[in-house]
Amino acid sequence: MLKSILSSPPVQALIAALLAGYMSLVKATTRWEVRGREHIDPIWAGGDGVILGFWHGRILMTIAAWPKQVQPPAILISRSREGDVVTKVAQHHKVGVVRGSSRNKKKTEQDKGGLSAFREMIRWVEGGGAMALTPDGPRGPRMRAGMGVAKLARSTGAPLIGMGCSTSRAIIFKSWDRFVLPLPFGKGVIVWTEPVHIDKRADKDALENARATLEARMISANMEADLACRGEAITAAPRPDAQTETA
């Protein structure tokens, strides 16, 4: 019954409108401090395409970070029921949407639209837009980057930059991504990382190095933001290979 209700377009539209309004309220009432401007300002000034990474659990704060008047942003959203709602939220904020996600290894027969989404993202970046992705989404592990962002950077030649964000007033859920619900009227910190550049001829080792570099910088950026806002940081989940080694 609940799934049926959540699948209803009017219900999804209502939830999306409320969520979009709440995000705007948090953005407007939070005292934002931006760090790492020396990394992001040249990208904004250049006007070329860019790939932006942020962790899945921080999505509600992202509209405070990227100025749409400087560069048009788009976000990759899964083709799930939850993704339908997030798509409507993005549309409220005039953010472009690319639908698709990585294939679930347990459901190999299902087409998640990954290949068509990848091609659409390439076109968006090559057209001078900012393509936003959650490298640990949609299933985790938390704050562990997949290879997709590195492959997109290699295919486009665009810089890959990460961001960390946090607020002093927030509710932290006990979900896999430790989802952060920012509350209004607090302090917020946004931290931009040094960009990662990947040559279009990069081999497998170079791709892995770029992926690991981005992951480390994003973890550090979010830790810096968390500590500045709340005095304690959300940590990354164990690496999948480390789990295998200790199993």
C-alpha positions in Angstrom: 0.0 0.0 0.0 2.8 2.4 0.9 4.7 1.7 -2.3 1.5 2.3 -4.3 1.0 5.7 -2.5 4.6 6.7 -3.1 4.3 5.8 -6.8 1.4 8.2 -7.2 2.4 11.2 -9.3 0.4 13.7 -7.2 2.0 12.4 -4.0 5.4 12.5 -5.5 4.8 16.0 -6.7 3.7 17.1 -3.2 6.7 15.5 -1.5 9.1 17.0 -4.1 7.6 20.5 -3.6 7.9 20.3 0.2 11.5 19.0 0.0 12.5 21.6 -2.6 11.1 24.3 -0.4 12.8 23.0 2.7 16.2 22.9 0.8 15.7 26.6 -0.2 14.9 27.5 3.4 18.0 25.8 4.7 20.1 27.5 2.0 18.7 31.0 2.8 18.9 30.8 6.6 22.3 29.1 7.0 25.5 31.2 7.4 27.7 29.6 4.8 31.5 29.7 4.8 33.2 28.5 1.6 36.7 27.0 1.7 38.9 26.0 -1.2 37.8 28.8 -3.5 41.2 28.8 -5.2 40.2 25.4 -6.6 36.8 26.2 -7.9 37.1 29.8 -9.0 39.3 29.0 -12.1 36.8 26.4 -13.2 33.9 28.8 -13.0 36.0 31.5 -14.8 37.0 29.1 -17.6 33.4 28.2 -18.5 34.4 24.7 -19.7 32.6 21.5 -18.6 33.3 20.0 -15.2 32.4 16.9 -13.2 31.4 17.4 -9.6 31.4 14.7 -6.9 29.6 14.8 -3.6 28.7 12.0 -1.2 25.2 10.6 -1.3 24.3 11.5 2.3 25.0 15.3 1.6 22.6 15.8 -1.3 20.3 18.3 0.6 23.0 20.8 0.9 24.3 20.9 -2.6 22.1 23.7 -4.0 24.0 26.1 -1.7 27.3 25.2 -3.3 26.8 25.6 -7.1 25.8 28.9 -8.6 23.4 28.1 -11.5 24.0 31.5 -13.1 27.7 30.7 -13.5 27.4 27.2 -15.0 24.3 25.0 -15.7 24.3 22.0 -13.4 22.8 18.5 -14.0 22.7 15.6 -11.7 22.7 11.8 -12.2 19.6 10.2 -10.6 18.7 6.5 -10.5 15.6 5.2 -12.2 14.1 4.1 -8.9 10.8 5.3 -7.2 12.9 7.5 -4.9 14.7 8.8 -8.0 11.4 10.0 -9.4 10.9 12.2 -6.4 14.5 13.5 -6.5 14.0 14.3 -10.2 11.1 16.5 -9.4 13.1 18.2 -6.6 15.9 18.9 -9.1 13.4 20.3 -11.6 12.0 22.7 -8.9 15.6 24.1 -8.5 16.1 24.2 -12.3 18.8 21.6 -12.2 19.2 19.3 -15.2 18.6 15.6 -14.8 20.2 12.5 -16.3 18.4 9.2 -15.3 20.3 6.0 -14.9 22.5 4.1 -12.5 25.0 1.3 -12.3 23.8 -2.2 -12.7 22.9 -4.2 -9.6 25.1 -7.3 -9.6 22.2 -9.3 -8.0 19.8 -8.2 -10.7 21.8 -8.5 -13.9 18.7 -8.9 -16.0 17.5 -5.3 -15.2 18.5 -2.4 -17.4 19.4 0.6 -15.2 20.1 2.8 -18.2 23.8 3.1 -17.3 25.2 3.3 -20.9 22.6 5.8 -22.3 23.1 7.9 -19.1 26.9 7.8 -19.6 26.5 9.1 -23.1 24.1 11.8 -22.1 26.6 12.9 -19.3 29.4 13.2 -21.8 27.3 15.4 -24.1 26.4 17.6 -21.1 30.0 18.1 -20.0 31.3 18.6 -23.5 28.6 21.3 -23.9 30.1 23.2 -21.0 27.8 22.1 -18.2 28.6 20.8 -14.7 27.7 17.1 -14.2 27.1 16.2 -10.6 27.4 12.6 -9.3 27.4 10.8 -6.0 30.4 8.5 -6.4 29.1 6.3 -3.5 25.5 6.1 -4.7 23.0 4.7 -4.9 23.9 1.7 -2.8 27.3 2.5 -1.1 29.6 1.7 0.6 29.4 5.0 2.3 32.0 7.6 1.1 33.7 5.1 -1.2 34.0 6.2 -4.8 33.1 4.0 -7.7 35.0 4.1 -11.0 32.2 5.8 -12.9 33.4 9.4 -12.1 36.9 8.6 -13.2 35.7 7.0 -16.5 33.6 10.1 -17.2 36.5 12.4 -16.6 38.7 10.3 -18.9 36.0 10.3 -21.7 35.5 14.1 -21.5 38.9 15.4 -20.5 37.1 17.6 -18.0 38.4 18.3 -14.5 36.9 16.3 -11.6 36.4 18.2 -8.5 34.9 17.1 -5.2 33.1 19.0 -2.4 32.5 18.5 1.3 29.6 20.2 3.1 28.1 20.2 6.6 25.9 22.3 8.9 26.1 22.9 12.6 22.5 22.0 13.1 21.6 18.6 11.6 19.9 15.3 12.1 22.1 12.3 11.2 20.2 9.2 10.1 21.4 5.7 10.8 21.2 4.8 7.1 24.0 3.2 5.1 25.1 6.7 3.9 24.6 8.4 7.3 22.2 10.8 5.6 22.5 14.4 6.8 19.3 16.4 7.2 20.4 20.0 7.7 18.3 22.2 9.9 17.7 25.9 9.3 19.4 28.8 11.1 22.8 27.3 11.6 26.4 27.6 10.3 27.4 25.8 7.1 30.7 25.0 5.7 31.4 24.1 2.0 34.9 22.8 1.2 36.1 22.4 -2.4 38.9 19.9 -3.2 41.8 20.3 -5.5 40.7 19.1 -9.0 41.7 15.7 -10.4 42.8 15.7 -14.1 42.7 12.5 -16.1 44.3 12.1 -19.6 42.0 10.6 -22.3 44.6 7.9 -22.8 44.7 6.9 -19.1 45.0 3.2 -18.5 43.4 1.1 -15.8 46.1 2.0 -13.2 45.8 5.7 -13.9 42.0 5.5 -13.6 42.3 3.7 -10.2 44.8 6.3 -9.0 42.4 9.1 -10.0 39.5 7.4 -8.3 41.4 6.9 -5.1 42.7 10.5 -5.2 39.2 11.9 -5.5 37.9 9.6 -2.8 40.6 10.6 -0.3 40.1 14.4 -1.1 36.4 14.1 -0.7 36.7 12.2 2.6 39.1 14.9 3.9 36.8 17.7 2.7 33.8 16.3 4.4 35.7 15.7 7.6 36.9 19.3 7.6 33.4 20.5 7.1 32.0 18.2 9.8 34.6 19.2 12.4 34.2 22.9 11.7 30.4 22.6 12.1 29.8 19.9 14.8 33.2 18.9 16.2 32.8 15.3 15.1 33.0 13.8 11.6 31.1 11.0 9.8 33.6 8.4 8.8 33.8 6.4 5.6 32.7 2.7 5.5 35.4 0.1 5.3 36.8 -0.5 1.8 35.1 -3.4 0.0 38.5 -5.0 -0.6 39.4 -4.7 3.1 36.1 -6.4 4.0 37.0 -9.3 1.7 40.5 -9.6 3.2 39.2 -9.8 6.8 36.2 -12.0 6.1 
